[in-house]
């Protein structure tokens, strides 16, 4: 459940930023977005410096050891390699949709601007801030393997909806909603699997 809340927050930020950037970019120009992003990063740095606790500075040797240990973890746990590959493909599919959507929507029959494309990010928040907060409750009930199968099936179903309904708002909106839930199913089941492999290496 806690992992679901974290993933929910991360993905909400990813898609909410598309809504804001789409609207601002349409009326103030795409260059203005970079100034907004730079300003928000400065604000984030200030908040982090004031809110996060002070930690000891790790030595260069510690950093080198931790980075090398990543390769050891990958070699030691086959399930980590499978989960990482599966997560990468799922997120790649997710990004492929959002990268190409703007080019699709600016053509016939839509002729939509960046503001309309950005508003598609709201579609995934129709019931809550993110479905991941609910999906996290069922990881232990369904099991990680079954949740992975469900996630993969939903992603295929989403692309079928996007292909068959590519010239209608309904088909695209349904596809966006389904692919988001499918990707979150895979992400949550993968993270649950990975964190259980070696609790001491959870931060890596």
RANOR-V940801 format. One record per backbone hydrogen bond with DSSP energy under -0.5 kcal/mol. CO is the residue of the C=O (numbers start at 1). NH is the residue of the N-H. If there is no record, write none. Layout:
co:nh
CO:NH
CO:NH
This chain:
co:nh
1:5
2:6
3:7
4:8
5:9
6:10
7:11
8:12
9:13
10:14
11:15
12:16
13:17
14:18
15:19
16:20
17:21
18:22
19:23
20:24
21:25
22:26
23:27
24:28
24:29
25:29
29:32
29:33
30:33
30:34
31:34
31:35
32:36
33:37
34:38
35:39
36:40
37:41
38:42
39:43
40:44
41:45
42:46
43:47
44:48
45:49
46:50
47:51
48:52
56:58
59:63
60:64
61:65
62:66
63:67
64:68
65:69
66:70
67:70
67:71
68:71
68:72
69:73
70:74
71:75
72:76
73:77
76:78
77:80
77:81
78:82
79:83
80:84
81:85
82:86
83:87
84:88
85:89
86:90
87:91
88:92
89:93
90:94
91:95
92:96
93:97
94:98
95:99
96:100
97:101
98:102
100:104
101:105
102:106
104:107
105:112
107:110
107:111
113:116
113:117
114:118
115:119
116:120
117:120
118:121
119:122
120:123
121:124
122:125
123:126
130:133
131:134
131:135
132:136
134:137
135:138
136:139
138:142
139:143
143:147
144:148
145:149
146:150
147:151
148:152
149:153
150:154
151:155
152:156
153:157
154:158
155:159
156:160
157:161
158:162
159:163
160:164
161:165
163:166
165:168
168:172
169:173
170:174
171:175
172:176
173:177
174:178
175:179
176:180
177:181
178:182
179:183
180:184
181:185
182:186
183:187
184:188
185:189
186:190
187:191
188:192
189:193
190:194
191:195
192:196
193:197
194:197
194:198
198:201
199:202
201:204
